[in-house]
C-alpha cells in the first residue's frame, strides 16, 4: 500500500485523534470536537488527549498518550483496553502518514 492509499484509508476518527496530538490543532479543534463524537470507547482517548493538553500544554506522542490512558482508566476491562490501545498505537502511523502527505503537498505547491 502506498502512503497515499494509507492516508485515504484512515477513518475520520483516527485522523482527528492523530491531529489532536498536536497542541495547536487541539486548541483550534477543542471547541468543536468532544469525546461523545467517538464510538466504542474511543472517546476515552480524546478525553485523555484533552486532559494531557490541559495539564502539560505540549504536543503528545502516542507513547505518552498510551501511558496516560492507562493511568486515567485503570479499571477498563481488558477486552476494551486492548481495542483502545490498538487505536492509540495506530495513531502513530496516522501521524506519520499525514505528515508525509502534508510535506508532499507543500513540495508540490512550492515548485509550482
PyMOL commands that set and color helices and strands:
alter all, ss='L'
color gray80, all
select helices_A, chain A and resi 3-8+12-20+23-29+35-37+43-56+62-72+78-110
alter helices_A, ss='H'
color red, helices_A
deselect
rebuild
show_as cartoon
